Amino acid sequence: MNAQRVFDELHTLEKPVPRPLPLPTEEQIADAESRLGVRLPPSFRLFELKHSNINAGDLEPLVVTAHGPINLVEAVESAWNDCGLPRRYLPFAEGDGGYFCFDLESKGPEYRVVSWLHESRSTARHWDDFATWIKRHWIGELNF
């Protein structure tokens, strides 16, 4: 699925906010990757660089430039260290009673996306990649 087309479609559903988050720089993303010890999927890197300040619906993806609970590095470290999320999963958003994650053991660089549930400590649903997840889950929820 073409990520840029999906991002463009997501922007058509955007609600303006008075002060959107600043978009990160390449250096900030590289620093986050270094701190986490992972390379982000190319589509998610593009999302962070150009689209991570979007406000569309209730979903708030984890963002490199955010402070607090939606900061990517802080949230990932908390999920791994405090919530029991296996390190094979890299969370990028909270929702559905758990996290939406990249499965780092799947075929990269565009990793498969899974829904990991806190209660059962298992995965429930999956999508082929980040763009497919946006189209089918995020945009799908907004159009419901």
Contact map, one row per residue, 1 for C-alpha under 8 A:
111001000000000000000000000000000000000000000000000000000000000000000000000000000000000000000000000000000000000000000000000000000011000000000000
111111000000000000000000000000000000000000000000000000000000000000000000000000000000000000000000000000000000000000000000000000000010000000000000
111111100000000000000000000000000000000000100000000000000000000000000000000000000000000000000000000000000000000000000000000000000110000000000000
011111110000000000000000000000000000000000000000000000000000000000000000000000000000000000000000000000000000000000000000000000000000000000000000
011111111000000000000000000000000000000000000000000000000000000000000000000000000000000000000000000000000000000000000000000000000000000000000000
111111111100000000000000000000000000000000000000000000000000000000000000000000000000000000000000000000000000000000000000000000000010011000000000
001111111110000000000000000000000000000000000010001000000000000000000000000000000000000000000000000000000000000000000000000000000010000000000000
000111111111000000000000000000000000000000000000000000000000000000000000000000000000000000000000000000000000000000000000000000000000000000000000
000011111111100000000000000000000000000000000000000000000000000000000000000000000000000000000000000000000000000000000000000000000000000000000000
000001111111110000000000000000000000000000000000000000010000000000000000000000000000000000000000000000000000000000000000000000000000010000100000
000000111111110000000000000000000000000000000000000001010000000000000000000000000000000000000000000000000000000000000000000000000000000000000000
000000011111110000000000000000000000000000000000000000000000000000000000000000000000000000000000000000000000000000000000000000000000000000000000
000000001111111000000000000000000000000000000000000000010000000000000000000000000000000000000000000000000000000000000000000000000000000000000100
000000000111111100000000000000000000000000000000000001111000000000000000000000000000000000000000000000000000000000000000000000000000000000000000
000000000000111110000000000000000000000000000000000000111000000000000000000000000000000000000000000000000000000000000000000000000000000000000000
000000000000011111000000000000000000000000000000000000100000000000000000000000000000000000000000000000000000000000000000000000000000000000000000
000000000000001111110000000000000000000000000000000000100000000000000000000000000000000000000000000000000000000000000000000000000000000000000000
000000000000000111110000000000000000000000000000000000000000000000000000000000000000000000000000000000000000000000000000000000000000000000000000
000000000000000011111000000000000000000000000000000000000000000000000000000000000000000000000000000000000000000000000000000000000000000000000000
000000000000000011111100000000000000000000000000000011000000000000000000000000000000000000000000000000000000000000000000000000000000000000000000
000000000000000000111110000000000000000000000000000110000000000011000000000000000000000000000000000000000000000000000000000000000000000000000000
000000000000000000011111000000000000000000000000000010000000000010000000000000000000000000000000000000000000000000000000000000000000000000000000
000000000000000000001111100000000000000000000001111110000000000010000000000000000000000000000000000000000000000000000000000000000000000000000000
000000000000000000000111111110000000000000000001100000000000000110000000000000000000000000000000000000000000000000000000000000000000000000000000
000000000000000000000011111110000000000000000000100000000000000000000000000000000000000000000000000000000000000000000000000000000000000000000000
000000000000000000000001111111000000000000000000100000000000000000000000000000000000000000000000000000000000000000000000000000000000000000000000
000000000000000000000001111111100000000000000000000000000000000000000000000000000000000000000000000000000000000000000000000000000000000000000000
000000000000000000000001111111110000000000000000000000000000000110000000000000000000000000000000000000000000000000000000000000000000000000000000
000000000000000000000001111111111000000000001001000000000000000100000000000000000000000000000000000000000000000000000000000000000000000000000000
000000000000000000000000011111111100000000000000000000000000000000000000000000000000000000000000000000000000000000000000000000000000000000000000
000000000000000000000000001111111110000000000000000000000000000000000000000000000000000000000000000000000000000000000000000000000000000000000000
000000000000000000000000000111111111000000000000000000000000000100000001100000000000000000000000000000000000000000000000000000000000000000000000
000000000000000000000000000011111111111100000000000000000000000000000000000000000000000000000000000000000000000000000000000000000000000000000000
000000000000000000000000000001111111110000000000000000000000000000000000000000000000000000000000000000000000000000000000000000000000000000000000
000000000000000000000000000000111111100000000000000000000000000000000000100000000000000000000000000000000000000000000000000000000000000000000000
000000000000000000000000000000011111110000000000000000000000000000000000100110000000000000000000000000000000000000000000000000000000000000000000
000000000000000000000000000000001111111000000000000000000000000000000000000000000000000000000000000000000000000000000000000000000000000000000000
000000000000000000000000000000001101111100000000000000000000000000000000000000000000000000000000000000000000000000000000000000000000000000000000
000000000000000000000000000000001000111110000000000000000000000000000000000000000000000000000000000000000000000000000000000000000000000000000000
000000000000000000000000000000001000011111011000000000000000000000000000000000000000000000000000000000000000000000000000000000000000000000000000
000000000000000000000000000000000000001111111000000000000000000000000000000000000000000000000000000000000001111000000000000000000000000000000000
000000000000000000000000000000000000000111111100000000000000000000000000000000000000000000000000000000000000110000000000000000000000000000000000
001000000000000000000000000000000000000011111110000000000000000000000000000000000000000000000000000000000000010000000000000000000110000000000000
000000000000000000000000000000000000000111111111000000000000000000000000000000000000000000000000000000000000000000000000000000000100000000000000
000000000000000000000000000010000000000111111111100000000000000000000000000000000000000000000000000000000000000000000000000000000000000000000000
000000000000000000000000000000000000000001111111111000000000000000000000000000000000000000000000000000000000000000000000000000000000000000000000
000000100000000000000000000000000000000000111111111100000000000000000000000000000000000000000000000000000000000000000000000000000000000000000000
000000000000000000000011000010000000000000011111111100000000001100000000000000000000000000000000000000000000000000000000000000000000000000000000
000000000000000000000011110000000000000000001111111100000000000000000000000000000000000000000000000000000000000000000000000000000000000000000000
000000000000000000000010000000000000000000000111111110000000000000000000000000000000000000000000000000000000000000000000000000000000000000000000
000000100000000000000010000000000000000000000111111111000000000000000000000000000000000000000000000000000000000000000000000000000000000000000000
000000000000000000001010000000000000000000000011111111000000101000000000000000000000000000000000000000000000000000000000000000000000000000000000
000000000000000000011110000000000000000000000000011111100000000000000000000000000000000000000000000000000000000000000000000000000000000000000000
000000000010010000010000000000000000000000000000001111110000000000000000000000000000000000000000000000000000000000000000000000000000000000000000
000000000000011110000000000000000000000000000000000011111001000000000000000000000000000000000000000000000000000000000000000000000000000000000000
000000000110111000000000000000000000000000000000000001111110000000000000000000000000000000000000000000000000000000000000000000000000000000000100
000000000000011000000000000000000000000000000000000000111110000000000000000000000000000000000000000000000000000000000000000000000000000000000100
000000000000000000000000000000000000000000000000000000011111000000000000000000000000000000000000000000000000000000000000000000000000000000000000
000000000000000000000000000000000000000000000000000000011111100000000000000000000000000000001110000000000000000000000000000000000000000001000000
000000000000000000000000000000000000000000000000000000100111110000000100000000000000000000001100000000000000000000000000000000000000000000000000
000000000000000000000000000000000000000000000000000100000011111000000100000000000000000000011100000000000000000000000000000000000000000000000000
000000000000000000000000000000000000000000000000000000000001111101000111001000000000000000011000000000000000000000000000000000000000000000000000
000000000000000000000000000000000000000000000001000100000000111111000111000000000000000000000000000000000000000000000000000000000000000000000000
000000000000000000000001000110010000000000000001000000000000011111000011100000000000000000000000000000000000000000000000000000000000000000000000
000000000000000000001111000100000000000000000000000000000000001111100010000000000000000000000000000000000000000000000000000000000000000000000000
000000000000000000001000000000000000000000000000000000000000011111110111000000000000000000000000000000000000000000000000000000000000000000000000
000000000000000000000000000000000000000000000000000000000000000011111110000000000000000000000000000000000000000000000000000000000000000000000000
000000000000000000000000000000000000000000000000000000000000000001111110010000000000000000000000000000000000000000000000000000000000000000000000
000000000000000000000000000000000000000000000000000000000000000000111110011000000000000000000000000000000000000000000000000000000000000000000000
000000000000000000000000000000000000000000000000000000000001111001111111011000000000000000001000000000000000000000000000000000000000000000000000
000000000000000000000000000000000000000000000000000000000000011111111111111000000000000000000000000000000000000000000000000000000000000000000000
000000000000000000000000000000010000000000000000000000000000011101000111111100000000000000010000000000000000000000000000000000000000000000000000
000000000000000000000000000000010011000000000000000000000000000100000011111110000000000000000000000000000000000000000000000000000000000000000000
000000000000000000000000000000000000000000000000000000000000000000011111111111000000000000000000000000000000000000000000000000000000000000000000
000000000000000000000000000000000000000000000000000000000000010000001111111111100000000000100000000000000000000000000000000000000000000000000000
000000000000000000000000000000000001000000000000000000000000000000000001111111110000000001110000000000000000000000000000000000000000000000000000
000000000000000000000000000000000001000000000000000000000000000000000000111111111100000000000000000000000000000000000000000000000000000000000000
000000000000000000000000000000000000000000000000000000000000000000000000011111111110000000000000000000000000000000000000000000000000000000000000
000000000000000000000000000000000000000000000000000000000000000000000000001111111111100000100000000000000000000000000000000000000000000000000000
000000000000000000000000000000000000000000000000000000000000000000000000000111111111111000000000000000000000000000000000000000000000000000000000
000000000000000000000000000000000000000000000000000000000000000000000000000011111111100000000000000000000000000000000000000000000000000000000000
000000000000000000000000000000000000000000000000000000000000000000000000000011111111000000000000000000000000000000000000000000000000000000000000
000000000000000000000000000000000000000000000000000000000000000000000000000001111111100000000000000000000000000000000100000000000000000000000000
000000000000000000000000000000000000000000000000000000000000000000000000000000111111110000000000000000000000000000000000100000000000000000000000
000000000000000000000000000000000000000000000000000000000000000000000000000000111011111010000000000000000000000000000000100000000000000000000000
000000000000000000000000000000000000000000000000000000000000000000000000000000010001111110000000000000000000000000000000000000000000000000000000
000000000000000000000000000000000000000000000000000000000000000000000000000000010000111111000000000000000000000000000000000000000000000000000000
000000000000000000000000000000000000000000000000000000000000000000000000000000000000011111000000000000111000000000000000000000000000000000000000
000000000000000000000000000000000000000000000000000000000000000000000000000000000000111111100000000011110000000000000000000000000000000000000000
000000000000000000000000000000000000000000000000000000000000000000000000000100000000001111110000000011110000000000000000000000000000000000000000
000000000000000000000000000000000000000000000000000000000000000000000000001100100000000011111100001111000000000000000000000000000000000000000000
000000000000000000000000000000000000000000000000000000000000110000000001000100000000000001111100001111000000000000000000000000000000000000000000
000000000000000000000000000000000000000000000000000000000011110000000100000000000000000000111110001110000000000000000000000000000000000000000000
000000000000000000000000000000000000000000000000000000000011100000000000000000000000000000111111111100000000000000000000000000000000000000000000
000000000000000000000000000000000000000000000000000000000010000000000000000000000000000000001111111100000000000000000000000000000000000000000000
000000000000000000000000000000000000000000000000000000000000000000000000000000000000000000000111111000000000000000101000000000000000000000000000
000000000000000000000000000000000000000000000000000000000000000000000000000000000000000000000111111000000000000000001110000000000000000000000000
000000000000000000000000000000000000000000000000000000000000000000000000000000000000000000000111111100000000000000111110000000000000000000000000
000000000000000000000000000000000000000000000000000000000000000000000000000000000000000000111111111110000000000000111100000000000000000000000000
000000000000000000000000000000000000000000000000000000000000000000000000000000000000000000111110011111000000000011110000000000000000000000000000
000000000000000000000000000000000000000000000000000000000000000000000000000000000000000011111000001111100000000011110000000000000000000000000000
000000000000000000000000000000000000000000000000000000000000000000000000000000000000000011110000000111110000001111000000000000000100000000000000
000000000000000000000000000000000000000000000000000000000000000000000000000000000000000111000000000011111100001111000000000000000000000000000000
000000000000000000000000000000000000000000000000000000000000000000000000000000000000000111000000000001111111001100000000000000000000000000000000
000000000000000000000000000000000000000000000000000000000000000000000000000000000000000100000000000000111110001000000000000000000000000000000000
000000000000000000000000000000000000000000000000000000000000000000000000000000000000000000000000000000111111001100000000000000000000000000000000
000000000000000000000000000000000000000000000000000000000000000000000000000000000000000000000000000000011111111100000000000000000000000000000000
000000000000000000000000000000000000000010000000000000000000000000000000000000000000000000000000000000010111111100000000000000000000000000000000
000000000000000000000000000000000000000011000000000000000000000000000000000000000000000000000000000000000011111000000000000000000000000000000000
000000000000000000000000000000000000000011100000000000000000000000000000000000000000000000000000000000000011111100000000000000001100000000000000
000000000000000000000000000000000000000010000000000000000000000000000000000000000000000000000000000001111111111110000000000000011100000000000000
000000000000000000000000000000000000000000000000000000000000000000000000000000000000000000000000000001110111011111000000000001111100000000000000
000000000000000000000000000000000000000000000000000000000000000000000000000000000000000000000000000111100000001111100000000001111100100000000000
000000000000000000000000000000000000000000000000000000000000000000000000000000000000000000000000000111100000000111110000001111100000000000000000
000000000000000000000000000000000000000000000000000000000000000000000000000000000000000000000001011110000000000011111000001111000000000000000000
000000000000000000000000000000000000000000000000000000000000000000000000000000000000000000000000011110000000000001111100111110000000000000000000
000000000000000000000000000000000000000000000000000000000000000000000000000000000000000000000001111000000000000000111111111100000000000000000000
000000000000000000000000000000000000000000000000000000000000000000000000000000000010000000000000111000000000000000011111110000000000000000000000
000000000000000000000000000000000000000000000000000000000000000000000000000000000000000000000000110000000000000000001111100000000000000000000000
000000000000000000000000000000000000000000000000000000000000000000000000000000000000000000000000000000000000000000001111110000000000000000000000
000000000000000000000000000000000000000000000000000000000000000000000000000000000001100000000000000000000000000000011111111000000000000000000000
000000000000000000000000000000000000000000000000000000000000000000000000000000000000000000000000000000000000000000011101111100000000000000000000
000000000000000000000000000000000000000000000000000000000000000000000000000000000000000000000000000000000000000001111000111111000000000000000000
000000000000000000000000000000000000000000000000000000000000000000000000000000000000000000000000000000000000000001111000011111000000000000000000
000000000000000000000000000000000000000000000000000000000000000000000000000000000000000000000000000000000000000001110000001111100000000000000000
000000000000000000000000000000000000000000000000000000000000000000000000000000000000000000000000000000000000000111100000001111110000000000000000
000000000000000000000000000000000000000000000000000000000000000000000000000000000000000000000000000000000000000111000000000011111101100000000000
000000000000000000000000000000000000000000000000000000000000000000000000000000000000000000000000000000000000001110000000000001111101100000000000
000000000000000000000000000000000000000000000000000000000000000000000000000000000000000000000000000000000000011110000000000000111111100000000000
001000000000000000000000000000000000000000110000000000000000000000000000000000000000000000000000000001000000011110000000000000111111110000000000
111001100000000000000000000000000000000000100000000000000000000000000000000000000000000000000000000000000000000000000000000000001111111000000000
100000000000000000000000000000000000000000000000000000000000000000000000000000000000000000000000000000000000000000000000000000111111111110000000
000000000000000000000000000000000000000000000000000000000000000000000000000000000000000000000000000000000000000010000000000000111111111111000000
000001000100000000000000000000000000000000000000000000000000000000000000000000000000000000000000000000000000000000000000000000000111111111110000
000001000000000000000000000000000000000000000000000000000000000000000000000000000000000000000000000000000000000000000000000000000011111111110000
000000000000000000000000000000000000000000000000000000000000000000000000000000000000000000000000000000000000000000000000000000000001111111111000
000000000000000000000000000000000000000000000000000000000000000000000000000000000000000000000000000000000000000000000000000000000001111111111000
000000000000000000000000000000000000000000000000000000000010000000000000000000000000000000000000000000000000000000000000000000000000111111111100
000000000100000000000000000000000000000000000000000000000000000000000000000000000000000000000000000000000000000000000000000000000000011111111110
000000000000000000000000000000000000000000000000000000000000000000000000000000000000000000000000000000000000000000000000000000000000011111111111
000000000000000000000000000000000000000000000000000000000000000000000000000000000000000000000000000000000000000000000000000000000000000111111111
000000000000100000000000000000000000000000000000000000011000000000000000000000000000000000000000000000000000000000000000000000000000000001111111
000000000000000000000000000000000000000000000000000000000000000000000000000000000000000000000000000000000000000000000000000000000000000000111111
000000000000000000000000000000000000000000000000000000000000000000000000000000000000000000000000000000000000000000000000000000000000000000011111
